[in-house]
Structures are given as structure tokens and as C-alpha cells.
Amino acid sequence: MHIIDRRLNPGGKSLENRQRFLRRAKSLVQGAVKKTSQERDIKDVLEGGEVTIPLDGMHEPRFRREGGTRDMVLPGNKKFIEGDYLQRQGQGSAKDSGPGEGDSEDAFRFVLSRDEFVDLFLDDLELPDLAKRKIAQTESEGIQRAGYTTSGSPANISVSRTVKLALARRIALKRPRKDEVEELEAAIEACTDEDERAELVARLEKLKAKTKRIPFIDPLDIRYRRYEKVPRPVAQAVMFCLMDVSGSMSEHMKDLAKRFYMLLYVFLKRRYKHVEIVFIRHTDRAEEVDEQTFFYGPASGGTLVSSALQAMHEIVRERFSPADWNIYAAQASDGDNSYSDGELTGLLLTEKILPVCQFFAYLEVGESGGSAFDLSDSSLWTLYERLRNSGAPLSMRKVSERSEIFPVFHDLFQRRETAQEKAAP
Amino acid sequence: MTERLFEGADWDFHTLQRITDACEEVALKDLGLDVYPNQIEVITAEQMLDAYSSVGMPLFYKHWSFGKHFAYHEASYRKGLMGLAYEIVINSSPCISYLMEENTATMQTLVIAHAAFGHNHFFKNNYLFKQWTDAEGILDYLDFAKNYVMQCEERYGRIEVERTLDAAHALMSHGIDRYPGKKQLDLREEEKRAGRRRQHEEEVFNDLWRTVPKGASKARTAISLERRRKLLGLPQENLLYFLEKSAPRLAPWQRELLRIVRHIAQYFYPQSQTKVMNEGTATYVHYRIMTKLHQQGRISDGNFLEFLGSHTNVVFQPEFDDPRYSGFNPYALGFAVMQDIERIVTNPEDEDREWFPDIAGKGDVMGVLRDVWANYRDESFIGQFLSPKLMRHFRMFHLHDDPEERAGIRVDAIHDERGFRRVRRELARQHDVGFIDANIEVVDVDLSGDRRLILHHRVIKGSQLNETDAKRVLQHLADLWTYGVALIEVDANDKVLREYVVSPRPIAAAVA
């Protein structure tokens, strides 16, 4: 008889199987992940969690029989006698939808860990080539003093700490001080009485012996300076969400914008330890708001894009020094802007915003139905296009359907040149 | 009064040892059980979930479908839709029982009595397990299988291995020998043989031989149909075996994978035929042991009540119109029949004397039960021992559902004098694995033509194969056979009802 405690054995034995399953179900899970992420707040996207995937693609077929005459023995007869007939349930359609017939589209819920979720969410995205700084490397290591240690290289001996300890030890062990010995020697010199002299010599001998026993510096006292490697967080990013919320922006357009921001956030979160989001909405005035207000708060008024850029510029100056922060901006708009604002907008972008930005994406959102591409270019689009043609690092895309968001994002981040070529027919 | 085994709900390893010793004493002395050595392992809930996903085995080869099952169980467990089993027990020697750490002391006692003695005795003594499983060798064999699959993945690629295993899994329920006659399974020997076989194949492989001219081959037509079928061992219902031996273009390692899946299917085959008996035995044994321990004063009244609560839940049988109903509960049915046998043996009524002349009033309960446990499977067990009294107790009735019948589902028999035998026969048939699984056989191979494999499904009671699934399984089959496959569904009069024809998919590896 053996009783064995297996609780300490590592669990997660089936992890490998789980990963195999995920690999196999990748496209299904990926679809589910995208669907799930659409219903969440930007920051919650990263929480991982449950997705529902159709079992169909993961079906393991077996030969199964169905139909025909069936015989069954059941418990719990209360009133039937031989020869009775029971009504079939749902008679009429029973033939078509018997249990287990046809392709059952039953789905099951699958809990993804945070990492699995995000991996699938981003999957094959790449960093934009445009990056001014080396942003793939999220951290650099610094060296920092971290106290003292009893071992180390001689170069790192801390003299003051060692002496301090030696001193403490000498005092504690009552090592005779130098002047004490000298005093005694002087006393011996001066002494005339034989007996007293002998006694003093004895004391001196004792002191000298003690001095020898208790060294001035003992190996025990030696301390070395200790250094530690610490990650230095240059790895922080801020993402500016700029949105035009004037009357012309419909819920649909905001929804498109939200999805784009969400992707951007997740994407950045993956690369940086700290990601801040700044929501700036604007009409003819710009203000910084929270996520809820940003997407759902009512607002109306004229449109001055420059106000948002100005606001962003000020926030950057106050809170996000470009030396410490990687700055990203994504602007979503339906493309309307006051005619008179064009010049100021262009100036702000080229002078203030673009120089400090890693990446500036302009997303022109259109009404569902895809008509955006047929119309003549909006004033903002025309302006941005002009800037881009003169070499400004801008990315611009038009989107009018939810399903386009991911591909557009993908394009923007996958190969920028292609994205631009596509955008500029 | 004897000392209590434990107080309250807490336990430690000393308690487990005391409990096991106490259970063992009752099991061996009072019940006369004969068990494999026991090994009891305490695990966490997470480990229990892990165990679920690899069909309860401590080691198993890796495959995505186990991951799928894990995810499925985990999700429903976390949502509270499903409780975890109290125990998992493995038919091996030593017999391994997993206990969950969350169980109370009473539950641990119940589980030890149930698994380590009830199931254990059944595994060791039932003729099906003796015939088809090799308790000493299974763990080593699984270890071999796991490593073999891993090596194959390294050598031939994960995708290739996965494809073969997927196909083998699809055919798993048709990878079983249903009738003994061949020699007993010895998995250790099997494992050694696999090694020798590989070695031999490597030694004899000589490319030169391929260029040696052969003598004039016998005209194909000269071989008679009968002879050909005999050479191929047809008809053959063990599809995996047939493929392993006869599929023309499988690599040796693929044959070995098919063999592994086939052996594992065979190992689990007795379990599917003895669910009612196996659970009935274990439940009966735990009930006897717990009652005895309580009588001896080793379990307090409170703990015994706790046990009775769990026990009652386990043997609860909802009635057919209850929303909780999902067929007969094997625990309930098995336990009821075992208890009924006890009653018939010790205290029979006239009806019992008439129905069970062999055992009524025989007096030796354990002797009779041990004999039953050793020599029956669910079908014969129910067919033999379900008494009129129990049929009345469960209020059983037999329904006959003919889709052609407009009036509805006919009540064919109920629990009365006229119906007892019919109800019992029908319930027994429902537990006959040979009857539940589709009857599919390889009947011929068109050797002179396009080498198409021909299978028959003999349709019983008009119940045909699910079309979608059938096509998918046949696709797997065709991929392994590497030529076309035809499945013909015929009724009892050889009338063809439906015919499937599937061609193999091109092998991706050959292209790459």
C-alpha cells in the first residue's frame, strides 16, 4: 500500500495539449478574439478571458448511427399501459432536426490567458519601419548601487565601510589603542620601583598580545560595493486619441475610431511597460476627456482640427517629454474642417506634432456603405496628402466598415510604404 | 469500542493510512475481495482536470484533441456547470487511485472503499478485463507510446504525426477485436516486439533488391475471390488492424501509430461494456465497507450521515419525465441489482425462487456476487439478474419509436407479468456494445481494378450513419488506405440503402 502526495507535482500537464489545440484552432480562435474585443473597453481588451468558438472545425468525426426505429427502456412510468401511444414532441419537424443530426454548430467556451489572447489578437503585426527611435527594444539596463556584500572583486572594496566595521569590532573586542600602549611604555620608562615596573611590563605584554590577537583589519570586516542591474524604463509610450466629435460624426464613425484606437492600444501595450492614453476630443474647441466621454459623450459645434493638435502639443510639453516618451497619435475624423483652419493645422503638424511623434495615423472614417471612396477627397484628406507628399511621416487610410479596421491597421503597421502607395492612388 | 478513524472533516496522511488499512480489513476479510496492490495518490483539482483530458491516464501521448477536452472540462468546471469526479482509478497493477485534496475525510474513506477496493477487485477479476487488458503492462506501454509518438514527431514532423493520429482516432471505435481467440494481450512483449520490428525493417531494407527482376507473376485473375478474401483476412471488422496490416503505402511508423491507438482502444473496450457492473460493484463495495466501519464505531454518526448524503446523490435515478433525466444512471442501476442479488440470496420471495432458481436462498452473498462480478458484462448481467421486483421499483417501461408510425411512440411493454421479460431483454440489449456501435466491416479490396477498399455497414432497424460524420471518417480512412474507399449501407436483406465513395486527399508531404 502506497500513499503518495502528488500535489507538489507540477500541474499543467495538459498545457502542451492545450497549445496544440490552440494552434490548430488558431483561425477560429482568432476570429472569436476579434469579435470579443469589439465589445470591450480599450483597456479591457488586454484582460484575456473567455471566447466562444464553434466546435465545428474542431470536430472529431466518428461513425454514428441515427434515425430508424428506436427502442428504449425508461424508468418512472406512472400511467402508461401496454399499447398506449405517446405524442412525439415537436411532431412534424422532428424528422429534420433530430438530435445529433446534420452539422451541429455547437460552440464551446474557451478561456484564454491574457498572453494567449493578445498574441492571437496581434498575431502577425510588425512595427512600423518609420520608427525614429529604436522602439523594438523596450528596455535598457542600467547599473545601480545596491548595498554591500562580503565578497567581490578587490576593485570594489569599500574602504570606508570596511574601516568602519573594523573600528566597531576593535572597540567591541577592546583592542588596546596605540596611545594606551605608548602611555604604558612611557610609564615603564619613568617607573623606578622594581615591583611596580614588573607589573607594568606584564600589563604591557598582555596588551601587546591582545593587539596581536585582535588585528587592526580582519577579513571579516571587508565589505565590497554591490551593483545590481536594473531595467531602466525608457519603455513608455503615450497614445493620443484625437477625435472630431462634431455633429457630423455618427455613432458608426465613432465606433470605427474606437476599434482602431483599441488595436493601437493593445499593440503599444505589447511593446511598452507603460502606456498612457490621452483622449482629446474636439469640435471647435478641444478638451481632454475620459474614455467614456470620448466615445459616448454628446458634443456639437463647429470643427477646428487645429484645436486638437494644439491641445496635444500642450499636453506633450507639460507631461510627456519626447526624450522619455514614445509618442503616438491617431486621429479619427470624417475629414471636415473649416477652410480657414487648414493652414494652421498644417503648420502645427509639421512644426510641433510630427517631429515628436513616432507615428501619426490619420483615419478617415466614413458612413457604412463604403461611399467614402467615391466622393471627392475631404478637406483634411487633401491637406494631409499634400503634407505627406512633401515628405511628412503621416499615415492615412479611409475606413467605412468595421471589417476594414483590422486590415487597415494591419496595413499601416505591416509595411508602411505599401500602405501609403495604396492610400494614394 | 474501537477507536475512530478520524474526527470531523480534516485528514492527513496518517489518517489516509488508517482509513486504507481499515477498508482493506473489511474488503479482504468480510467481503473476500481479491485486489491488485493499491497505490493512492493525492492530487489537486487542477491535476484532476489534467487527468481528465488524457482519458484519466497518468501519462499519454500528446495530441490536440486532449487539449480540446481539457479546455472543455476546464471551462465548464470554472463556470460551475460540472463538479469534478471524486476519484479517478486506473486499471493497472498496482492499481492507482487519485484522490482530490479537497475531499473531506469521509469522502476520502468513501473514495478509497469505492476505487481502491471496489473497482480494483472488478478490474482484477472480471473476465473481460482479464481477457483484454494487461494491468501489469499498461503504464509501461503508455510510456512507450508517449515516447514513440514524440520520436515520430521529431523525425517526421508534427503535422504528419497529427494527421495519422487524427485518422486513427476517427476509427478508434472500430479498432477493436470483439471476439477473443487470438492470444492474450501482453503489452510489454508488444513494446519489445515493436522495437525488434523496426530494427528488422532497417536491416532488411536494401535498395538493390528492388531492381532484381521478378519471375512472371501469377495472373491476378487466377487468385479466386475467396482465396483473396482469405489472404486479406476478410471480412474484417477491426478497421485499424486491417489498415495496419494491409494498407499498401503506410510508412512503418504510421503502422506503429495505428497499432498504438488500436491497443489503447482495446484496453478501454472492457470499460465500455461494463459501466453498470463496474460502478455497481464499486458502489456496493463502498456501501458495505462504510456501513461496516460505522457499525464498528470507527466512523461517527455525523460522518456516516455525510457519507449517506453523497451515496444517495450518486445512486439517484431521475425518472424519464424529470428534466435531470439522461438515461439510466449506471451507479443506480448497478447498485440496485447488486443489492437485489443480496436480497434474493438471503431472503427470497416465491417470485424470486421462480426467476432465479440458481441463487435464491443460497445464503452466500459474497460468493454469488464475486461470481457475478467475474463472469458477466452489462448486457448479460442485466439480462440475467434484473428482477421483476426491481423493474417494478424503477417502474420501467419499454417504448418503441417507429418514425413511420403516425400515432406516436408505442408503449411496447410495462412492468407487469406480460412485460417483465421483454423489458429486461430490451434493457440488456441497450447495454450491448456490439449492438450500440455500427456494424461495419471491410468486405473486399478490388485488387485487379483500382484497389478500392469496400466496406459494408449492415443497417439494423433502419438506423443509418450520420452522413456528415460518415464522410469525414471515410476521408480519414481513404487517406490512410491511399486509394478510394467505398462504404455501402445494406439492410438485412442485402438491399443497398446508400453508398459513399471517397477518394484520398493528395498527400501534402509528397508535394513538399
HADDOCK unambig.tbl for C-alpha pairs under 7 A between the chains (distance, minus, plus):
assign (segid A and resid 1 and name CA) (segid B and resid 37 and name CA) 6.34 0.50 0.50
assign (segid A and resid 1 and name CA) (segid B and resid 38 and name CA) 5.19 0.50 0.50
assign (segid A and resid 1 and name CA) (segid B and resid 39 and name CA) 5.81 0.50 0.50
assign (segid A and resid 2 and name CA) (segid B and resid 38 and name CA) 6.53 0.50 0.50
assign (segid A and resid 2 and name CA) (segid B and resid 39 and name CA) 4.66 0.50 0.50
assign (segid A and resid 2 and name CA) (segid B and resid 40 and name CA) 5.96 0.50 0.50
assign (segid A and resid 3 and name CA) (segid B and resid 39 and name CA) 5.94 0.50 0.50
assign (segid A and resid 3 and name CA) (segid B and resid 40 and name CA) 4.62 0.50 0.50
assign (segid A and resid 3 and name CA) (segid B and resid 41 and name CA) 5.74 0.50 0.50
assign (segid A and resid 4 and name CA) (segid B and resid 40 and name CA) 6.04 0.50 0.50
assign (segid A and resid 4 and name CA) (segid B and resid 41 and name CA) 4.61 0.50 0.50
assign (segid A and resid 4 and name CA) (segid B and resid 42 and name CA) 6.28 0.50 0.50
assign (segid A and resid 5 and name CA) (segid B and resid 41 and name CA) 5.69 0.50 0.50
assign (segid A and resid 5 and name CA) (segid B and resid 42 and name CA) 4.95 0.50 0.50
assign (segid A and resid 5 and name CA) (segid B and resid 43 and name CA) 6.90 0.50 0.50
assign (segid A and resid 6 and name CA) (segid B and resid 41 and name CA) 6.01 0.50 0.50
assign (segid A and resid 6 and name CA) (segid B and resid 42 and name CA) 5.46 0.50 0.50
assign (segid A and resid 6 and name CA) (segid B and resid 43 and name CA) 5.24 0.50 0.50
assign (segid A and resid 7 and name CA) (segid B and resid 42 and name CA) 6.29 0.50 0.50
assign (segid A and resid 7 and name CA) (segid B and resid 43 and name CA) 4.69 0.50 0.50
assign (segid A and resid 7 and name CA) (segid B and resid 44 and name CA) 5.63 0.50 0.50
assign (segid A and resid 11 and name CA) (segid B and resid 46 and name CA) 6.30 0.50 0.50
assign (segid A and resid 11 and name CA) (segid B and resid 47 and name CA) 5.31 0.50 0.50
assign (segid A and resid 12 and name CA) (segid B and resid 50 and name CA) 6.62 0.50 0.50
assign (segid A and resid 13 and name CA) (segid B and resid 50 and name CA) 5.96 0.50 0.50
assign (segid A and resid 14 and name CA) (segid B and resid 50 and name CA) 5.48 0.50 0.50
assign (segid A and resid 14 and name CA) (segid B and resid 67 and name CA) 6.44 0.50 0.50
assign (segid A and resid 17 and name CA) (segid B and resid 62 and name CA) 5.84 0.50 0.50
assign (segid A and resid 17 and name CA) (segid B and resid 63 and name CA) 5.65 0.50 0.50
assign (segid A and resid 17 and name CA) (segid B and resid 64 and name CA) 5.09 0.50 0.50
assign (segid A and resid 17 and name CA) (segid B and resid 66 and name CA) 5.97 0.50 0.50
assign (segid A and resid 17 and name CA) (segid B and resid 67 and name CA) 4.23 0.50 0.50
assign (segid A and resid 18 and name CA) (segid B and resid 64 and name CA) 6.60 0.50 0.50
assign (segid A and resid 18 and name CA) (segid B and resid 67 and name CA) 3.95 0.50 0.50
assign (segid A and resid 18 and name CA) (segid B and resid 68 and name CA) 6.62 0.50 0.50
assign (segid A and resid 20 and name CA) (segid B and resid 63 and name CA) 6.89 0.50 0.50
assign (segid A and resid 20 and name CA) (segid B and resid 64 and name CA) 4.81 0.50 0.50
assign (segid A and resid 20 and name CA) (segid B and resid 67 and name CA) 6.91 0.50 0.50
assign (segid A and resid 21 and name CA) (segid B and resid 64 and name CA) 4.33 0.50 0.50
assign (segid A and resid 21 and name CA) (segid B and resid 65 and name CA) 6.62 0.50 0.50
assign (segid A and resid 21 and name CA) (segid B and resid 67 and name CA) 5.39 0.50 0.50
assign (segid A and resid 21 and name CA) (segid B and resid 68 and name CA) 5.88 0.50 0.50
assign (segid A and resid 60 and name CA) (segid B and resid 170 and name CA) 6.60 0.50 0.50
assign (segid A and resid 61 and name CA) (segid B and resid 170 and name CA) 5.70 0.50 0.50
assign (segid A and resid 61 and name CA) (segid B and resid 469 and name CA) 5.11 0.50 0.50
assign (segid A and resid 61 and name CA) (segid B and resid 472 and name CA) 6.20 0.50 0.50
assign (segid A and resid 61 and name CA) (segid B and resid 473 and name CA) 5.83 0.50 0.50
assign (segid A and resid 62 and name CA) (segid B and resid 170 and name CA) 5.28 0.50 0.50
assign (segid A and resid 62 and name CA) (segid B and resid 171 and name CA) 6.82 0.50 0.50
assign (segid A and resid 62 and name CA) (segid B and resid 469 and name CA) 6.07 0.50 0.50
assign (segid A and resid 62 and name CA) (segid B and resid 473 and name CA) 6.14 0.50 0.50
assign (segid A and resid 63 and name CA) (segid B and resid 465 and name CA) 6.48 0.50 0.50
assign (segid A and resid 63 and name CA) (segid B and resid 469 and name CA) 6.23 0.50 0.50
assign (segid A and resid 63 and name CA) (segid B and resid 470 and name CA) 5.49 0.50 0.50
assign (segid A and resid 63 and name CA) (segid B and resid 473 and name CA) 6.79 0.50 0.50
assign (segid A and resid 64 and name CA) (segid B and resid 438 and name CA) 6.97 0.50 0.50
assign (segid A and resid 64 and name CA) (segid B and resid 465 and name CA) 5.44 0.50 0.50
assign (segid A and resid 64 and name CA) (segid B and resid 466 and name CA) 5.61 0.50 0.50
assign (segid A and resid 65 and name CA) (segid B and resid 438 and name CA) 6.44 0.50 0.50
assign (segid A and resid 65 and name CA) (segid B and resid 463 and name CA) 5.81 0.50 0.50
assign (segid A and resid 65 and name CA) (segid B and resid 464 and name CA) 5.30 0.50 0.50
assign (segid A and resid 65 and name CA) (segid B and resid 465 and name CA) 4.33 0.50 0.50
assign (segid A and resid 65 and name CA) (segid B and resid 466 and name CA) 5.76 0.50 0.50
assign (segid A and resid 66 and name CA) (segid B and resid 463 and name CA) 5.23 0.50 0.50
assign (segid A and resid 66 and name CA) (segid B and resid 464 and name CA) 5.73 0.50 0.50
assign (segid A and resid 66 and name CA) (segid B and resid 465 and name CA) 6.06 0.50 0.50
assign (segid A and resid 66 and name CA) (segid B and resid 466 and name CA) 6.09 0.50 0.50
assign (segid A and resid 67 and name CA) (segid B and resid 462 and name CA) 6.94 0.50 0.50
assign (segid A and resid 67 and name CA) (segid B and resid 463 and name CA) 4.86 0.50 0.50
assign (segid A and resid 67 and name CA) (segid B and resid 464 and name CA) 6.54 0.50 0.50
assign (segid A and resid 68 and name CA) (segid B and resid 403 and name CA) 6.95 0.50 0.50
assign (segid A and resid 68 and name CA) (segid B and resid 461 and name CA) 5.66 0.50 0.50
assign (segid A and resid 68 and name CA) (segid B and resid 462 and name CA) 4.09 0.50 0.50
assign (segid A and resid 68 and name CA) (segid B and resid 463 and name CA) 4.06 0.50 0.50
assign (segid A and resid 69 and name CA) (segid B and resid 401 and name CA) 5.46 0.50 0.50
assign (segid A and resid 69 and name CA) (segid B and resid 402 and name CA) 4.46 0.50 0.50
assign (segid A and resid 69 and name CA) (segid B and resid 403 and name CA) 6.36 0.50 0.50
assign (segid A and resid 69 and name CA) (segid B and resid 461 and name CA) 5.54 0.50 0.50
assign (segid A and resid 69 and name CA) (segid B and resid 462 and name CA) 6.24 0.50 0.50
assign (segid A and resid 69 and name CA) (segid B and resid 463 and name CA) 6.89 0.50 0.50
assign (segid A and resid 70 and name CA) (segid B and resid 400 and name CA) 5.87 0.50 0.50
assign (segid A and resid 70 and name CA) (segid B and resid 401 and name CA) 4.92 0.50 0.50
assign (segid A and resid 70 and name CA) (segid B and resid 402 and name CA) 6.50 0.50 0.50
assign (segid A and resid 71 and name CA) (segid B and resid 399 and name CA) 5.65 0.50 0.50
assign (segid A and resid 71 and name CA) (segid B and resid 400 and name CA) 4.62 0.50 0.50
assign (segid A and resid 71 and name CA) (segid B and resid 401 and name CA) 6.16 0.50 0.50
assign (segid A and resid 72 and name CA) (segid B and resid 398 and name CA) 5.64 0.50 0.50
assign (segid A and resid 72 and name CA) (segid B and resid 399 and name CA) 5.28 0.50 0.50
assign (segid A and resid 72 and name CA) (segid B and resid 400 and name CA) 6.67 0.50 0.50
assign (segid A and resid 73 and name CA) (segid B and resid 396 and name CA) 6.44 0.50 0.50
assign (segid A and resid 73 and name CA) (segid B and resid 397 and name CA) 5.50 0.50 0.50
assign (segid A and resid 73 and name CA) (segid B and resid 398 and name CA) 4.39 0.50 0.50
assign (segid A and resid 73 and name CA) (segid B and resid 399 and name CA) 6.27 0.50 0.50
assign (segid A and resid 73 and name CA) (segid B and resid 423 and name CA) 6.78 0.50 0.50
assign (segid A and resid 73 and name CA) (segid B and resid 426 and name CA) 6.82 0.50 0.50
assign (segid A and resid 73 and name CA) (segid B and resid 427 and name CA) 5.74 0.50 0.50
assign (segid A and resid 74 and name CA) (segid B and resid 320 and name CA) 5.98 0.50 0.50
assign (segid A and resid 74 and name CA) (segid B and resid 396 and name CA) 5.44 0.50 0.50
assign (segid A and resid 74 and name CA) (segid B and resid 397 and name CA) 5.60 0.50 0.50
assign (segid A and resid 74 and name CA) (segid B and resid 398 and name CA) 6.50 0.50 0.50
assign (segid A and resid 75 and name CA) (segid B and resid 319 and name CA) 5.31 0.50 0.50
assign (segid A and resid 75 and name CA) (segid B and resid 320 and name CA) 5.70 0.50 0.50
assign (segid A and resid 75 and name CA) (segid B and resid 394 and name CA) 5.29 0.50 0.50
assign (segid A and resid 75 and name CA) (segid B and resid 395 and name CA) 5.36 0.50 0.50
assign (segid A and resid 75 and name CA) (segid B and resid 396 and name CA) 4.39 0.50 0.50
assign (segid A and resid 75 and name CA) (segid B and resid 397 and name CA) 6.59 0.50 0.50
assign (segid A and resid 76 and name CA) (segid B and resid 319 and name CA) 4.54 0.50 0.50
assign (segid A and resid 76 and name CA) (segid B and resid 320 and name CA) 5.78 0.50 0.50
assign (segid A and resid 76 and name CA) (segid B and resid 394 and name CA) 6.06 0.50 0.50
assign (segid A and resid 76 and name CA) (segid B and resid 395 and name CA) 4.91 0.50 0.50
assign (segid A and resid 76 and name CA) (segid B and resid 396 and name CA) 6.19 0.50 0.50
assign (segid A and resid 77 and name CA) (segid B and resid 395 and name CA) 5.12 0.50 0.50
assign (segid A and resid 77 and name CA) (segid B and resid 396 and name CA) 6.15 0.50 0.50
assign (segid A and resid 77 and name CA) (segid B and resid 397 and name CA) 6.31 0.50 0.50
assign (segid A and resid 81 and name CA) (segid B and resid 411 and name CA) 6.96 0.50 0.50
assign (segid A and resid 81 and name CA) (segid B and resid 414 and name CA) 6.33 0.50 0.50
assign (segid A and resid 82 and name CA) (segid B and resid 411 and name CA) 5.32 0.50 0.50
assign (segid A and resid 82 and name CA) (segid B and resid 412 and name CA) 5.53 0.50 0.50
assign (segid A and resid 82 and name CA) (segid B and resid 413 and name CA) 5.14 0.50 0.50
assign (segid A and resid 82 and name CA) (segid B and resid 414 and name CA) 6.02 0.50 0.50
assign (segid A and resid 83 and name CA) (segid B and resid 410 and name CA) 6.19 0.50 0.50
assign (segid A and resid 83 and name CA) (segid B and resid 411 and name CA) 5.28 0.50 0.50
assign (segid A and resid 83 and name CA) (segid B and resid 412 and name CA) 6.06 0.50 0.50
assign (segid A and resid 84 and name CA) (segid B and resid 410 and name CA) 5.92 0.50 0.50
assign (segid A and resid 84 and name CA) (segid B and resid 411 and name CA) 5.25 0.50 0.50
assign (segid A and resid 85 and name CA) (segid B and resid 407 and name CA) 6.52 0.50 0.50
assign (segid A and resid 85 and name CA) (segid B and resid 408 and name CA) 5.54 0.50 0.50
assign (segid A and resid 85 and name CA) (segid B and resid 409 and name CA) 5.31 0.50 0.50
assign (segid A and resid 85 and name CA) (segid B and resid 410 and name CA) 4.60 0.50 0.50
assign (segid A and resid 85 and name CA) (segid B and resid 411 and name CA) 6.05 0.50 0.50
assign (segid A and resid 86 and name CA) (segid B and resid 408 and name CA) 5.36 0.50 0.50
assign (segid A and resid 86 and name CA) (segid B and resid 409 and name CA) 4.96 0.50 0.50
assign (segid A and resid 86 and name CA) (segid B and resid 410 and name CA) 6.44 0.50 0.50
assign (segid A and resid 87 and name CA) (segid B and resid 408 and name CA) 4.94 0.50 0.50
assign (segid A and resid 87 and name CA) (segid B and resid 409 and name CA) 6.52 0.50 0.50
assign (segid A and resid 88 and name CA) (segid B and resid 408 and name CA) 5.55 0.50 0.50
assign (segid A and resid 88 and name CA) (segid B and resid 409 and name CA) 6.57 0.50 0.50
assign (segid A and resid 101 and name CA) (segid B and resid 466 and name CA) 6.86 0.50 0.50
assign (segid A and resid 102 and name CA) (segid B and resid 468 and name CA) 6.56 0.50 0.50
assign (segid A and resid 103 and name CA) (segid B and resid 468 and name CA) 6.87 0.50 0.50
assign (segid A and resid 108 and name CA) (segid B and resid 72 and name CA) 6.96 0.50 0.50
assign (segid A and resid 109 and name CA) (segid B and resid 75 and name CA) 6.30 0.50 0.50
assign (segid A and resid 110 and name CA) (segid B and resid 71 and name CA) 6.08 0.50 0.50
assign (segid A and resid 110 and name CA) (segid B and resid 72 and name CA) 6.96 0.50 0.50
assign (segid A and resid 110 and name CA) (segid B and resid 75 and name CA) 6.15 0.50 0.50
assign (segid A and resid 111 and name CA) (segid B and resid 75 and name CA) 6.50 0.50 0.50
